[in-house]
């Protein structure tokens, strides 16, 4: 399974930083939970939010509230734009109710992971 390979690689190369594009697709919830606390892995949710079923999407909200350090938003531009994600982001924002958590999810986690902040 691809997740096992990612986890193994992060352990084999402790200094390596792995940015997982599309964040696991339909498996994003499982992937984020199984890598929680690993500072060398960041999941980009581009495309995953659009393709996740409603029940999967709802599972993301508690994860964002609890610890969103290894997950960050992405649009998958130019195929999709911010407008394509508007309803999902509004829903997450309402459920989370914290502008700090939303900022972490939208850009701060990625900036920290990439040492830009």
N, C-alpha and C positions, 0 to 999 in steps of 0.2 A: 504494500500500500504506500502511496506517495507520502503520506504524513509520517510514517515510520522512517522513510528515507530522509525527510527533512529534519526530524528530531535526531536521527543518527548523525547526520552531517553537522548539525549544530554542536553535537558533543565531540565529534572527531576534530573539529576546527573551532576551538573555544573563542578565538578572536573574530571569527567570521560573522558577518551580519547578514541574515537571510531575509530579503523582502519578498514575500510570497504574493505574487500578483493574482488577483481575482480571489484571493483568500479561501480557496477550497470549494467555491461554488456552493452546491447544495449541502456540502459537508462543513461549511464554515463554523457552525456552532460547535460541532464535535472537535474540529481542529483547534479553535480558540481555547476551548476548555482544556484540551489535552496538552497544550503548550503554555498554559498559564504560568507566569513567573519566569519564563525563559526570555532574558533581555536581548537575546541574539536573533529573535524571530519577530517580524512584524507582518501582520496580515493586512493587505490592501483589499478593501471590500468592494472595489470596482466590479461591476457586473454581478457580483454575488447578491447584492441587495435587490437588483432587478429580477433575478431569476429564482430567488428563494420563494418558496411557497409561503402563504400568509402565516402558517403556524411556525415555520422556521424564523420568519421575520420577528414574530413576537418573542421568540427565545433570545434574540439578540439584545432586546431592551434590558433585561436584568443583567446581562453581561456588561453592558455599557455602564450601568449604575454601579456594579460591584467593582470592576477593575478593567478599564479599557486601555491599559498600557501597551498591549501588543496588537492593537487593532486600530486602523486608520481608514478614513474615507478616501475613496478615489472615484473618478467619474468614468474612466475608460474612454476619454476623449481621444479622437474625434468621433468615434462611433456613437457615443452617448454624451450628452451635455448635463450640466447641473440641473437644467429644467426637467430632465427625465427622472431625476431623483427627488424632485421637490416634495411630492406627497409622502415618500418614505421618510425623508429628513424631518418634515413637519411632524409626522407621527412619532418619530423617535424623540424629537425635542419636547413634545407634549408629555410623553410618558416619562422621560428622564427628569424634566423640570429643573435642570441645572445648566446654566450657561457655561460654567466651568467644565463640566463633563462633555458638553457638546463641543466646546473649543478643543479639548483634548482629542476627541474623536475626529473632528474635522481637519485639524492641522497640527496641533501641538505634539501628539504622539509621534507623527512622522518626522517633525523637525528635531525632536529629541533623539530619535532613533538614528537619524542621518547626521547627528552632531551639528545641526544648524542653529540650535538654540542653547 
